[in-house]
Amino acid sequence: MKNEVLDPDFYPFFMRKLQEHLSGSSVITIDQAERIQQSIEFVLAQGGEGSLPERFEQGKHQLKQRLKKLQQLYETIMANYQSFEIDSLKESLIEIGHFFKTYDLEYGAAENDQAFLDYQLSVAVPKDFVGLEYYERYLQNLAAEVFFLKNIPEHQIYELLDCYQEKLGFDYRQDVNNLFEIVFRQIVGKMLIAKKENDTLLLNRVEAQYAMVQIQNEDLPSKLTQLIELNPYYRHVFEQFKETIRHLQEPERAFEFFLSITAKKRRLELPPTLSVMRFNQLLEAYSVADQQEKICLISQNISAPSDFEEFLKITSNTPEFYKRLFKELEKDFIITLILYVMKKYRCENYQAIIDLKGKNNFLYFLKDYLKSLSINDQSQLFSSLEDYQLVSYDFS
């Protein structure tokens, strides 16, 4: 903004405006005088060429046009927003309605306190924005949030809010600072895990960890890139997310960033181990079978992880054979093997299996199988484990 005080014509013009404002009274505080000066400078900055009075009228005209467009944006927001009963959002929009009725182009054009805005945006308006500029940026950013949320099913947002409320222990209607950020964060997470199921925005614990790593590695799917390029505001919010996640080193910190739930687990009960006679008969048949028959015999007849571990311990074959065998195993049996290892070695998370130290064939080939999976396939496998738990007598 031009420093109008350096213009020798400014002081007389300023004094005339003060006298008009006083309307016969001679009492005005220093603070009031300073605010009026800032207002006059702000209006003059919107004008063009000419004398100060001419520039002031030009500035007022420009501000009136901008104010009219801004009111149209406000009315559009009011027609499309859903408050989800968040008190600060409803009250702030009411306050902005009052702003349009009370905005003083003559003596208060540079003031920001003409509306009490308690609802915080995901990206705050810069502190050097004043007057109409402040409200323009606030409503433009709010519009970007409102129209994003409008495309999300209400029941999914309510589910997020219920989870958010339960996690933090307060009433979201009174304490949520910004709704868009909560929802946008979950949408980003869903896009990062590339999960087709879209009934919920909540992530499970494995998905949350995977999404966090993807952001840290800046490995973004094309759909997410397209989303954040739709609006500079979304790009700004995403950059803030990246900065936050950059400081979350431990995988468990993903649950602080993304809203996640642990689904109720299904109790996994396995058939008993084979009898000694049945196990020996299986090994005899295995010894005379060809490679493909061997794989079929084992994959179809062993259902207890301890039997599978014993089989790998006492047989000898090529590494390629065991790799083929693991690929032929049913997914449910792979899941039981992983759960078995986690319980036996007291792993705190699924990823810890890959870091286990041990020379036995069972552990070696299971780790080798997991490492052979793509990051996405590995994540989906680990995610499916969230649905199961072993009962205490499964592997006694």
MOTA-V493241 format. One record per residue. N is the residue number from 1. OMEGA is omega as a letter, one per 20 degrees, with the letter a starting at -180 (* if undefined). NEAR is the number of other ideal C-beta (glycine too) atoms within 10 Angstrom. D_FIRST is the distance of its C-alpha to the first C-alpha in Angstrom with 1 decimal. Layout:
BEGIN
n;omega;near;d_first
N;OMEGA;NEAR;D_FIRST
N;OMEGA;NEAR;D_FIRST
END
This chain:
BEGIN
n;omega;near;d_first
1;r;12;0.0
2;r;9;3.8
3;a;8;6.4
4;a;19;8.5
5;a;11;11.3
6;r;7;12.4
7;a;12;13.3
8;r;7;17.0
9;a;11;17.1
10;a;17;14.5
11;r;12;17.1
12;r;10;19.9
13;r;18;17.9
14;a;18;16.7
15;r;10;20.4
16;r;12;21.7
17;r;20;19.7
18;a;16;21.0
19;r;12;24.5
20;a;10;24.3
21;a;16;23.5
22;r;12;26.3
23;r;6;28.8
24;r;5;31.3
25;a;8;30.7
26;a;6;29.6
27;r;6;28.8
28;a;12;25.4
29;r;8;24.4
30;r;7;21.8
31;r;8;20.2
32;r;14;20.2
33;a;13;18.7
34;r;10;15.8
35;r;17;15.2
36;r;21;15.5
37;r;19;12.9
38;r;17;10.3
39;a;22;11.7
40;r;23;11.5
41;a;19;7.9
42;a;22;7.5
43;r;26;10.2
44;a;22;9.3
45;r;15;6.3
46;a;22;9.4
47;a;19;11.6
48;a;10;13.1
49;r;7;14.9
50;r;11;17.0
51;r;10;17.2
52;r;19;14.9
53;r;14;17.5
54;r;12;17.7
55;a;19;14.0
56;r;20;14.1
57;r;14;17.2
58;r;17;15.9
59;r;21;13.0
60;a;17;15.8
61;r;15;17.9
62;a;16;15.7
63;r;21;15.2
64;r;12;19.0
65;r;11;19.8
66;r;15;17.8
67;r;18;19.5
68;r;10;22.8
69;a;10;22.6
70;r;21;21.6
71;r;16;24.6
72;r;10;26.8
73;r;15;25.8
74;a;19;26.5
75;r;12;29.9
76;r;14;30.7
77;a;18;30.1
78;a;13;32.3
79;a;8;35.0
80;a;12;35.1
81;r;19;34.4
82;a;14;37.3
83;a;14;36.6
84;r;17;39.8
85;r;14;40.0
86;a;20;37.1
87;a;16;36.2
88;r;19;32.6
89;r;24;31.8
90;a;15;33.6
91;r;15;32.1
92;r;20;28.4
93;r;20;28.9
94;r;12;30.5
95;r;15;27.6
96;r;23;25.1
97;r;14;27.6
98;a;12;27.1
99;a;22;23.3
100;a;16;23.8
101;a;7;26.0
102;a;10;24.0
103;a;20;20.3
104;a;13;19.3
105;a;19;16.9
106;a;14;17.5
107;a;18;17.1
108;a;18;16.4
109;a;28;13.8
110;a;21;11.7
111;r;20;15.1
112;a;18;16.7
113;r;10;20.2
114;r;19;21.3
115;r;21;23.4
116;a;12;25.2
117;a;20;25.0
118;a;12;27.8
119;a;22;28.3
120;r;14;26.8
121;r;22;25.7
122;r;22;27.2
123;a;20;23.7
124;r;12;21.3
125;r;18;17.8
126;a;9;15.4
127;a;8;14.6
128;r;8;10.8
129;a;15;11.2
130;r;16;11.2
131;a;22;13.0
132;r;24;14.2
133;a;19;12.5
134;a;21;14.7
135;r;25;17.8
136;a;17;17.4
137;a;16;17.5
138;a;21;20.2
139;r;22;22.4
140;r;16;22.0
141;r;21;23.2
142;r;24;25.8
143;r;18;27.1
144;r;21;27.7
145;a;26;29.7
146;a;21;31.6
147;r;14;32.7
148;a;19;33.8
149;a;19;35.9
150;a;11;37.3
151;a;7;39.2
152;r;17;41.0
153;a;12;44.2
154;a;11;43.9
155;r;10;47.0
156;r;17;45.6
157;r;18;42.4
158;r;13;44.7
159;r;18;46.8
160;a;22;43.9
161;r;20;42.8
162;r;13;46.4
163;r;19;46.6
164;a;16;43.3
165;a;15;44.5
166;a;12;47.9
167;a;13;46.4
168;r;11;44.1
169;r;7;46.2
170;a;12;44.0
171;a;11;43.4
172;a;21;40.8
173;a;16;40.0
174;a;10;38.7
175;r;14;37.4
176;a;23;36.0
177;a;14;32.3
178;a;19;31.7
179;a;25;34.4
180;a;21;32.9
181;r;18;32.8
182;a;20;36.5
183;a;20;37.6
184;r;23;35.5
185;a;21;36.9
186;r;25;40.5
187;r;17;39.9
188;r;22;38.8
189;r;27;42.0
190;r;22;44.2
191;a;20;43.0
192;a;24;43.5
193;r;19;47.1
194;a;14;47.8
195;a;17;50.0
196;a;5;51.2
197;a;6;52.0
198;a;9;49.1
199;a;9;50.6
200;r;17;48.5
201;r;21;45.2
202;r;20;46.8
203;r;26;47.8
204;a;22;50.9
205;r;22;50.8
206;r;24;51.7
207;r;23;49.2
208;r;26;46.4
209;a;25;47.4
210;a;25;47.6
211;r;25;44.2
212;r;25;42.7
213;r;17;44.4
214;r;23;43.2
215;a;22;39.6
216;r;13;40.1
217;a;9;41.9
218;r;7;39.2
219;a;10;42.1
220;r;18;40.6
221;a;14;42.5
222;a;8;41.3
223;r;11;40.9
224;r;19;38.4
225;r;12;36.4
226;a;11;36.3
227;a;19;35.2
228;r;20;32.2
229;r;11;31.1
230;a;11;31.1
231;r;17;27.6
232;r;12;24.9
233;r;21;25.0
234;r;21;28.7
235;a;14;28.2
236;a;14;25.7
237;r;24;28.2
238;r;20;31.1
239;r;12;29.4
240;r;13;29.1
241;a;18;32.8
242;a;13;33.8
243;r;9;32.2
244;a;14;34.1
245;a;19;37.3
246;a;10;37.1
247;r;7;38.0
248;a;15;40.8
249;a;10;43.8
250;a;9;46.7
251;a;18;47.8
252;a;14;48.3
253;r;15;44.6
254;a;23;44.2
255;r;17;45.5
256;a;14;42.5
257;r;18;40.1
258;r;23;42.0
259;a;23;43.9
260;r;22;47.5
261;r;17;50.9
262;a;9;54.4
263;r;12;56.7
264;a;8;60.1
265;r;12;62.4
266;r;9;65.7
267;a;9;68.6
268;r;16;70.0
269;a;9;73.8
270;r;18;75.7
271;r;9;79.3
272;r;12;81.5
273;r;18;82.1
274;r;19;85.0
275;r;9;88.4
276;a;8;89.8
277;a;8;92.3
278;r;12;89.7
279;r;17;87.3
280;r;11;90.2
281;r;13;91.2
282;r;17;87.7
283;r;15;87.7
284;r;10;91.1
285;r;13;89.8
286;a;17;86.7
287;a;9;88.8
288;a;8;90.6
289;r;14;87.7
290;a;8;85.7
291;a;13;82.0
292;r;10;80.7
293;r;12;83.5
294;a;19;82.5
295;r;20;78.9
296;a;14;80.2
297;a;16;82.6
298;a;21;80.0
299;a;17;77.2
300;a;10;79.6
301;r;16;81.7
302;r;21;79.5
303;r;17;77.2
304;a;18;77.1
305;a;24;74.7
306;r;18;77.3
307;r;19;79.8
308;r;22;77.2
309;r;19;76.5
310;r;17;80.3
311;a;21;80.7
312;a;20;78.1
313;a;10;79.7
314;r;9;83.2
315;r;15;82.7
316;r;7;81.9
317;a;14;80.2
318;r;9;77.7
319;r;11;74.0
320;r;9;73.5
321;a;14;75.9
322;r;20;74.0
323;r;14;70.7
324;a;15;72.4
325;a;21;73.8
326;r;18;70.4
327;a;12;69.0
328;a;14;72.0
329;r;17;71.6
330;a;11;70.3
331;a;9;66.8
332;r;12;68.2
333;r;18;70.4
334;r;18;67.6
335;a;17;65.7
336;r;23;68.8
337;a;19;69.1
338;r;22;65.5
339;r;21;66.0
340;r;22;69.3
341;a;22;67.7
342;r;18;64.9
343;a;15;67.5
344;a;15;69.9
345;r;13;67.3
346;r;8;65.1
347;a;17;62.0
348;r;9;58.8
349;a;13;57.2
350;a;22;58.3
351;a;16;56.5
352;r;14;58.6
353;a;18;61.7
354;a;13;60.6
355;a;8;60.3
356;r;15;63.7
357;r;6;66.3
358;a;11;69.8
359;a;6;72.5
360;a;11;74.2
361;a;18;74.1
362;a;21;72.8
363;a;18;69.6
364;a;15;69.2
365;r;17;69.6
366;r;25;67.4
367;r;16;64.6
368;r;14;65.2
369;a;19;65.0
370;r;19;61.7
371;a;9;60.2
372;a;12;61.3
373;r;13;59.2
374;a;8;55.8
375;a;12;52.9
376;r;14;52.5
377;r;11;56.3
378;r;18;56.5
379;r;23;53.7
380;r;17;55.4
381;r;18;58.7
382;r;23;57.4
383;a;20;55.6
384;r;16;59.0
385;a;19;60.4
386;a;18;58.3
387;a;13;60.8
388;r;16;63.9
389;r;14;65.4
390;r;18;68.8
391;a;10;71.4
392;a;7;73.0
393;a;9;76.3
394;a;19;75.0
395;a;16;75.6
396;*;7;78.2
END
